[in-house]
Amino acid sequence: MDTNEFETLVNEAVVSLPVKFKKAIDNVSVVVEMWPRNNFARGGLLLGLYQGVPKTAWGRSQGQLIPDKITIYMGPIVYLARGDVIKIKQMIVDTVEHEIAHHFGISDRRLDEIKRK
């Protein structure tokens, strides 16, 4: 899979988010990079990264901030999916949703609790 195809899948994942979330997302840039500088997160490969100030922490002082950034890492996703396009698509959707949740102030711990239910 080439970078353009991967970026298209990431864009599709963002577009396919539920409308109520898309309307509530503010000031977020979603980008694709090949590999993270630090490959491991919580004992596994890092698939995505949210950098910014969660909406739950916003206040009057937020003003004109640079956009929050969500990075989706192509290398680890393609590697873990072993090139299977269906698995790649699902991993991208899961990763985009996970990182968007961080934008709304949901922690990894809370996401794990939600998954278990």
ABEGO torsion letter per residue (X at the ends): XBAAAAAAAAAAAAAABBAAAAAABBGBBBBBBABBABABBGGBBBABBBBEBBAAABBAAAEBBBBBBBBBBAAAAAAAAGGBAAAAAAAAAAAAAAAAAAAAGBBAAAAAAAAAX
